[in-house]
Amino acid sequence: MVSAKTTFILAMLCLVLMHELQIRTVEAGKINCKSKCEYRCSKASRHKMCIRACNTCCQRCNCVPPGTSGNEDTCPCYANMTTHGGRHKCP
């Protein structure tokens, strides 16, 4: 017969394993914002400002549209983010 102590230890091990799997799943879903934004802003006239805005948008939306401009239909969150003045925030 399984003792209460063994059952408790197995339950704790299962909880730790589930926690580790959840953390790795979240980490695996994140994209590399730095490299995506470097390419997205490569032709921008105000490169530093473009990078700053793009990184903010990327971290919030976890996506950056392909190419150096346009294609915002592939990332609706990125396309719909606006500044306090109502202008598009993301380059």
VMD Tcl script that builds the backbone (N, CA, C; Angstrom):
set m [mol new atoms 273]
animate dup $m
set s [atomselect $m all]
$s set {name element resname resid chain x y z} {
  {N N MET 1 A 0.838 -1.180 0.000}
  {CA C MET 1 A 0.000 0.000 0.000}
  {C C MET 1 A 0.888 1.250 0.000}
  {N N VAL 2 A 0.479 2.255 -0.733}
  {CA C VAL 2 A 1.241 3.488 -0.857}
  {C C VAL 2 A 0.987 4.360 0.369}
  {N N SER 3 A 2.059 4.826 0.956}
  {CA C SER 3 A 1.908 5.658 2.149}
  {C C SER 3 A 1.539 7.091 1.766}
  {N N ALA 4 A 1.066 7.826 2.726}
  {CA C ALA 4 A 0.677 9.220 2.508}
  {C C ALA 4 A 1.893 10.061 2.139}
  {N N LYS 5 A 3.034 9.717 2.712}
  {CA C LYS 5 A 4.264 10.467 2.434}
  {C C LYS 5 A 4.672 10.303 0.972}
  {N N THR 6 A 4.593 9.090 0.443}
  {CA C THR 6 A 4.939 8.831 -0.953}
  {C C THR 6 A 3.966 9.538 -1.889}
  {N N THR 7 A 2.692 9.510 -1.556}
  {CA C THR 7 A 1.681 10.186 -2.366}
  {C C THR 7 A 1.939 11.699 -2.395}
  {N N PHE 8 A 2.276 12.252 -1.256}
  {CA C PHE 8 A 2.565 13.681 -1.178}
  {C C PHE 8 A 3.777 14.035 -2.034}
  {N N ILE 9 A 4.821 13.249 -1.977}
  {CA C ILE 9 A 6.038 13.502 -2.755}
  {C C ILE 9 A 5.735 13.418 -4.249}
  {N N LEU 10 A 4.982 12.425 -4.667}
  {CA C LEU 10 A 4.619 12.299 -6.081}
  {C C LEU 10 A 3.762 13.480 -6.548}
  {N N ALA 11 A 2.862 13.925 -5.701}
  {CA C ALA 11 A 2.017 15.069 -6.050}
  {C C ALA 11 A 2.861 16.332 -6.214}
  {N N MET 12 A 3.823 16.547 -5.331}
  {CA C MET 12 A 4.699 17.708 -5.420}
  {C C MET 12 A 5.553 17.657 -6.692}
  {N N LEU 13 A 6.068 16.480 -7.020}
  {CA C LEU 13 A 6.856 16.330 -8.241}
  {C C LEU 13 A 6.020 16.640 -9.485}
  {N N CYS 14 A 4.778 16.211 -9.484}
  {CA C CYS 14 A 3.885 16.497 -10.610}
  {C C CYS 14 A 3.636 18.002 -10.745}
  {N N LEU 15 A 3.427 18.677 -9.634}
  {CA C LEU 15 A 3.209 20.124 -9.668}
  {C C LEU 15 A 4.432 20.861 -10.192}
  {N N VAL 16 A 5.611 20.457 -9.745}
  {CA C VAL 16 A 6.846 21.093 -10.215}
  {C C VAL 16 A 7.012 20.863 -11.709}
  {N N LEU 17 A 6.761 19.666 -12.183}
  {CA C LEU 17 A 6.881 19.342 -13.601}
  {C C LEU 17 A 5.890 20.158 -14.430}
  {N N MET 18 A 4.663 20.266 -13.979}
  {CA C MET 18 A 3.665 21.046 -14.705}
  {C C MET 18 A 4.073 22.516 -14.768}
  {N N HIS 19 A 4.619 23.038 -13.690}
  {CA C HIS 19 A 5.064 24.433 -13.656}
  {C C HIS 19 A 6.197 24.656 -14.653}
  {N N GLU 20 A 7.162 23.775 -14.702}
  {CA C GLU 20 A 8.292 23.886 -15.633}
  {C C GLU 20 A 7.820 23.824 -17.081}
  {N N LEU 21 A 6.909 22.938 -17.383}
  {CA C LEU 21 A 6.397 22.814 -18.748}
  {C C LEU 21 A 5.654 24.073 -19.165}
  {N N GLN 22 A 4.916 24.669 -18.266}
  {CA C GLN 22 A 4.177 25.886 -18.579}
  {C C GLN 22 A 5.135 27.028 -18.876}
  {N N ILE 23 A 6.196 27.189 -18.116}
  {CA C ILE 23 A 7.175 28.253 -18.337}
  {C C ILE 23 A 7.852 28.073 -19.688}
  {N N ARG 24 A 8.238 26.881 -20.033}
  {CA C ARG 24 A 8.913 26.643 -21.307}
  {C C ARG 24 A 7.978 26.873 -22.484}
  {N N THR 25 A 6.709 26.577 -22.337}
  {CA C THR 25 A 5.741 26.802 -23.402}
  {C C THR 25 A 5.595 28.295 -23.662}
  {N N VAL 26 A 5.538 29.101 -22.612}
  {CA C VAL 26 A 5.415 30.546 -22.765}
  {C C VAL 26 A 6.673 31.107 -23.417}
  {N N GLU 27 A 7.855 30.656 -22.983}
  {CA C GLU 27 A 9.108 31.140 -23.552}
  {C C GLU 27 A 9.237 30.760 -25.020}
  {N N ALA 28 A 8.761 29.586 -25.393}
  {CA C ALA 28 A 8.890 29.112 -26.769}
  {C C ALA 28 A 8.032 29.942 -27.722}
  {N N GLY 29 A 6.959 30.552 -27.229}
  {CA C GLY 29 A 6.069 31.318 -28.078}
  {C C GLY 29 A 6.531 32.739 -28.362}
  {N N LYS 30 A 7.548 33.202 -27.672}
  {CA C LYS 30 A 8.015 34.576 -27.865}
  {C C LYS 30 A 8.917 34.667 -29.082}
  {N N ILE 31 A 8.829 35.802 -29.798}
  {CA C ILE 31 A 9.689 36.012 -30.955}
  {C C ILE 31 A 10.865 36.905 -30.565}
  {N N ASN 32 A 11.863 36.960 -31.411}
  {CA C ASN 32 A 13.033 37.794 -31.175}
  {C C ASN 32 A 12.725 39.202 -31.687}
  {N N CYS 33 A 12.226 40.051 -30.808}
  {CA C CYS 33 A 11.813 41.405 -31.197}
  {C C CYS 33 A 12.982 42.221 -31.729}
  {N N LYS 34 A 14.148 42.071 -31.135}
  {CA C LYS 34 A 15.290 42.887 -31.547}
  {C C LYS 34 A 15.619 42.690 -33.020}
  {N N SER 35 A 15.726 41.440 -33.456}
  {CA C SER 35 A 16.091 41.190 -34.859}
  {C C SER 35 A 14.946 41.533 -35.805}
  {N N LYS 36 A 13.722 41.247 -35.398}
  {CA C LYS 36 A 12.572 41.582 -36.255}
  {C C LYS 36 A 12.460 43.091 -36.451}
  {N N CYS 37 A 12.663 43.851 -35.381}
  {CA C CYS 37 A 12.555 45.311 -35.474}
  {C C CYS 37 A 13.747 45.919 -36.196}
  {N N GLU 38 A 14.919 45.319 -36.054}
  {CA C GLU 38 A 16.080 45.817 -36.805}
  {C C GLU 38 A 15.781 45.770 -38.306}
  {N N TYR 39 A 15.205 44.658 -38.760}
  {CA C TYR 39 A 14.881 44.549 -40.187}
  {C C TYR 39 A 13.728 45.478 -40.552}
  {N N ARG 40 A 12.701 45.520 -39.711}
  {CA C ARG 40 A 11.527 46.357 -39.985}
  {C C ARG 40 A 11.929 47.829 -40.125}
  {N N CYS 41 A 12.876 48.272 -39.328}
  {CA C CYS 41 A 13.282 49.687 -39.311}
  {C C CYS 41 A 14.546 49.964 -40.129}
  {N N SER 42 A 15.007 49.001 -40.895}
  {CA C SER 42 A 16.280 49.152 -41.611}
  {C C SER 42 A 16.271 50.291 -42.621}
  {N N LYS 43 A 15.114 50.661 -43.146}
  {CA C LYS 43 A 15.042 51.744 -44.139}
  {C C LYS 43 A 14.408 53.020 -43.591}
  {N N ALA 44 A 14.167 53.051 -42.297}
  {CA C ALA 44 A 13.523 54.226 -41.690}
  {C C ALA 44 A 14.489 55.405 -41.627}
  {N N SER 45 A 13.982 56.599 -41.843}
  {CA C SER 45 A 14.829 57.793 -41.783}
  {C C SER 45 A 15.179 58.135 -40.340}
  {N N ARG 46 A 14.302 57.793 -39.401}
  {CA C ARG 46 A 14.564 58.025 -37.967}
  {C C ARG 46 A 14.680 56.658 -37.297}
  {N N HIS 47 A 15.821 56.031 -37.512}
  {CA C HIS 47 A 16.059 54.637 -37.128}
  {C C HIS 47 A 15.850 54.379 -35.634}
  {N N LYS 48 A 16.431 55.205 -34.773}
  {CA C LYS 48 A 16.325 54.970 -33.328}
  {C C LYS 48 A 14.888 55.072 -32.833}
  {N N MET 49 A 14.156 56.058 -33.339}
  {CA C MET 49 A 12.766 56.217 -32.934}
  {C C MET 49 A 11.926 55.039 -33.433}
  {N N CYS 50 A 12.200 54.585 -34.644}
  {CA C CYS 50 A 11.497 53.440 -35.213}
  {C C CYS 50 A 11.752 52.185 -34.372}
  {N N ILE 51 A 13.009 51.954 -34.009}
  {CA C ILE 51 A 13.367 50.784 -33.204}
  {C C ILE 51 A 12.653 50.824 -31.859}
  {N N ARG 52 A 12.633 51.979 -31.209}
  {CA C ARG 52 A 11.990 52.098 -29.897}
  {C C ARG 52 A 10.494 51.791 -29.991}
  {N N ALA 53 A 9.815 52.360 -30.977}
  {CA C ALA 53 A 8.372 52.123 -31.136}
  {C C ALA 53 A 8.107 50.674 -31.525}
  {N N CYS 54 A 8.908 50.144 -32.430}
  {CA C CYS 54 A 8.721 48.770 -32.886}
  {C C CYS 54 A 8.906 47.776 -31.738}
  {N N ASN 55 A 9.933 47.982 -30.924}
  {CA C ASN 55 A 10.166 47.070 -29.799}
  {C C ASN 55 A 9.025 47.104 -28.794}
  {N N THR 56 A 8.483 48.291 -28.543}
  {CA C THR 56 A 7.337 48.408 -27.639}
  {C C THR 56 A 6.143 47.633 -28.194}
  {N N CYS 57 A 5.865 47.822 -29.470}
  {CA C CYS 57 A 4.739 47.138 -30.109}
  {C C CYS 57 A 4.966 45.628 -30.137}
  {N N CYS 58 A 6.171 45.222 -30.447}
  {CA C CYS 58 A 6.494 43.796 -30.532}
  {C C CYS 58 A 6.334 43.110 -29.177}
  {N N GLN 59 A 6.793 43.761 -28.116}
  {CA C GLN 59 A 6.678 43.166 -26.789}
  {C C GLN 59 A 5.221 43.042 -26.360}
  {N N ARG 60 A 4.396 43.994 -26.741}
  {CA C ARG 60 A 2.982 43.936 -26.370}
  {C C ARG 60 A 2.200 42.944 -27.228}
  {N N CYS 61 A 2.539 42.860 -28.523}
  {CA C CYS 61 A 1.758 42.043 -29.459}
  {C C CYS 61 A 2.398 40.695 -29.774}
  {N N ASN 62 A 3.685 40.545 -29.494}
  {CA C ASN 62 A 4.446 39.347 -29.823}
  {C C ASN 62 A 4.413 39.042 -31.320}
  {N N CYS 63 A 4.422 40.086 -32.134}
  {CA C CYS 63 A 4.534 39.924 -33.581}
  {C C CYS 63 A 4.984 41.234 -34.212}
  {N N VAL 64 A 5.633 41.111 -35.360}
  {CA C VAL 64 A 6.054 42.258 -36.171}
  {C C VAL 64 A 5.718 41.893 -37.608}
  {N N PRO 65 A 5.019 42.754 -38.339}
  {CA C PRO 65 A 4.684 42.431 -39.732}
  {C C PRO 65 A 5.952 42.233 -40.580}
  {N N PRO 66 A 5.891 41.379 -41.581}
  {CA C PRO 66 A 7.060 41.152 -42.434}
  {C C PRO 66 A 7.360 42.365 -43.308}
  {N N GLY 67 A 8.592 42.505 -43.707}
  {CA C GLY 67 A 8.985 43.598 -44.586}
  {C C GLY 67 A 9.363 44.853 -43.825}
  {N N THR 68 A 9.714 45.882 -44.574}
  {CA C THR 68 A 10.141 47.134 -43.957}
  {C C THR 68 A 9.003 48.128 -43.779}
  {N N SER 69 A 7.859 47.885 -44.395}
  {CA C SER 69 A 6.667 48.713 -44.175}
  {C C SER 69 A 5.444 47.961 -44.673}
  {N N GLY 70 A 4.286 48.435 -44.271}
  {CA C GLY 70 A 3.041 47.796 -44.696}
  {C C GLY 70 A 2.849 46.415 -44.089}
  {N N ASN 71 A 2.077 45.583 -44.751}
  {CA C ASN 71 A 1.783 44.203 -44.342}
  {C C ASN 71 A 1.194 44.110 -42.938}
  {N N GLU 72 A 0.555 45.163 -42.467}
  {CA C GLU 72 A 0.042 45.174 -41.106}
  {C C GLU 72 A -1.159 44.253 -40.912}
  {N N ASP 73 A -1.734 43.762 -42.000}
  {CA C ASP 73 A -2.864 42.836 -41.893}
  {C C ASP 73 A -2.449 41.507 -41.266}
  {N N THR 74 A -1.160 41.202 -41.271}
  {CA C THR 74 A -0.679 39.946 -40.679}
  {C C THR 74 A -0.554 40.029 -39.164}
  {N N CYS 75 A -0.648 41.234 -38.616}
  {CA C CYS 75 A -0.517 41.428 -37.173}
  {C C CYS 75 A -1.488 42.515 -36.716}
  {N N PRO 76 A -2.760 42.177 -36.510}
  {CA C PRO 76 A -3.781 43.181 -36.187}
  {C C PRO 76 A -3.478 43.985 -34.926}
  {N N CYS 77 A -2.933 43.347 -33.903}
  {CA C CYS 77 A -2.602 44.066 -32.667}
  {C C CYS 77 A -1.619 45.181 -32.962}
  {N N TYR 78 A -0.617 44.886 -33.747}
  {CA C TYR 78 A 0.422 45.835 -34.136}
  {C C TYR 78 A -0.197 46.983 -34.944}
  {N N ALA 79 A -1.094 46.644 -35.839}
  {CA C ALA 79 A -1.721 47.644 -36.718}
  {C C ALA 79 A -2.681 48.562 -35.976}
  {N N ASN 80 A -3.325 48.065 -34.929}
  {CA C ASN 80 A -4.360 48.839 -34.236}
  {C C ASN 80 A -3.853 49.647 -33.043}
  {N N MET 81 A -2.580 49.506 -32.680}
  {CA C MET 81 A -2.056 50.246 -31.544}
  {C C MET 81 A -1.850 51.715 -31.932}
  {N N THR 82 A -2.327 52.618 -31.075}
  {CA C THR 82 A -2.227 54.049 -31.392}
  {C C THR 82 A -1.579 54.815 -30.237}
  {N N THR 83 A -1.127 56.031 -30.547}
  {CA C THR 83 A -0.573 56.925 -29.534}
  {C C THR 83 A -1.714 57.634 -28.827}
  {N N HIS 84 A -1.379 58.459 -27.846}
  {CA C HIS 84 A -2.413 59.224 -27.146}
  {C C HIS 84 A -3.116 60.184 -28.094}
  {N N GLY 85 A -2.417 60.595 -29.154}
  {CA C GLY 85 A -3.004 61.509 -30.131}
  {C C GLY 85 A -3.823 60.817 -31.206}
  {N N GLY 86 A -3.921 59.488 -31.147}
  {CA C GLY 86 A -4.717 58.746 -32.119}
  {C C GLY 86 A -3.971 58.328 -33.384}
  {N N ARG 87 A -2.677 58.595 -33.451}
  {CA C ARG 87 A -1.879 58.208 -34.616}
  {C C ARG 87 A -1.361 56.774 -34.424}
  {N N HIS 88 A -1.017 56.132 -35.533}
  {CA C HIS 88 A -0.456 54.781 -35.446}
  {C C HIS 88 A 0.849 54.808 -34.673}
  {N N LYS 89 A 0.981 53.925 -33.689}
  {CA C LYS 89 A 2.174 53.890 -32.855}
  {C C LYS 89 A 3.282 53.074 -33.510}
  {N N CYS 90 A 2.904 51.992 -34.150}
  {CA C CYS 90 A 3.885 51.019 -34.628}
  {C C CYS 90 A 4.306 51.298 -36.080}
  {N N PRO 91 A 5.622 51.256 -36.317}
  {CA C PRO 91 A 6.119 51.535 -37.672}
  {C C PRO 91 A 5.833 50.396 -38.646}
}
mol reanalyze $m
mol bondsrecalc $m
mol representation Tube
mol addrep $m
